């Protein structure tokens, strides 16, 4: 399974953060991950990537928007 992973910006995506999701057509189950006060850390990125590898999208509506770019 191919995983798309990248930082999100307020300007480009409408929300700052990090997204990792399975490439290709869904639907996939969704999960919302909220980072702690230190922001998006390496551990946070690893967890998001692992979840994407299981076919879980961080936010299905956001991911659909990202896939159309």
N, C-alpha and C positions, 0 to 999 in steps of 0.2 A: 504494500500500500504506500502510495506517495503522500508525504506530509508537506503542507505549505506552512511555513512558520516565519513570522516577521513582526517587527514593532509596529504599533498603530500610532498615528499622530492625530491631534485635534484638527489640524488643517486639512489633512488628506482623508481621514476616516470619520471625523466627527467625534472621536473619543480617543484619548490617549491610553496606551496599554500594550498588550502583546497578544497575538492570535496564533494558534496552531490548530490546523484542521486538515481532515482528509481531503485530498484533491478528488475531483470528480463529483458526479451527481449524488445527492442525498436521497431522501432525508436521512439524517443521522440524529441520534439522541443529543440533547444539548445540556450544557452545564455552565453556570456562571461562576467564574473564579474572581475573587476580590483580593487584591494584594494587601499586605500589611503596610505599616507606616514607612518602611524602608523602600517601598516601590517594587518594581518588577526586578526580582533577583534571579540569579542563575538557577536556583532551586525551583522557583516559580516557573521558569521557562521549561525546565526538564519535566515538571509535572504536567504542564500543558501539552508538551510534545508526546508524552506517554499516553495521555488521555486521547489525543488525536489518533495515535496509533491503534487505539481500541475502537476507533470510529465515533468518538464523542466530540461534538463541535462545542466551542465555548459559548456561542450564541447563534442559533440557526439563522435568524434574520440578518445579523451582521455578516455572517459567513457568506450567505447568498449574495449580499451586496459586494463583498470582497471578490467573489468568484466572477462577477460580471465586469471587473476592471481589466 
